[in-house]
């Protein structure tokens, strides 16, 4: 008697693995998108904290100008922004983070740069209201 698997047994195993892969891969992709969205939400929360600290010092929010997210003269002087990709022209990060401020309020925006949710946004304003189009 020979030991081993029959062709039918091997085909069944391949089919089962294929079915499991068709279920697992989309779930994995959605989970990674949700995680990247969580990282962007964290970055927006950090920017909101910086805006509030800036307002406490200057009695206005950081104006939407070049260098607003600068690490030494802008909001980076109030919070650690090393992990926040603030260069909207960069192609290395998953999100482009920006903030627009005025005397009475601000809106921090994260825009998805790549992937299945490309160009979708997450926003946070001075009232703590979340918005945007990002739906992982």
Secondary structure, DSSP 8 states (H G I E B T S, - for coil): ---S--HHHHHHHHHHHHHHHHHHHHHHHHHHHHHHHHHHHHHHHHHHHHHHHHHHHHSS---S-TTTT-TTTSGGGTS--TTS---TT-SSSSEEEEEEE-SS-EEEEEEE-SSTTTT-EEEEETT--EEES---
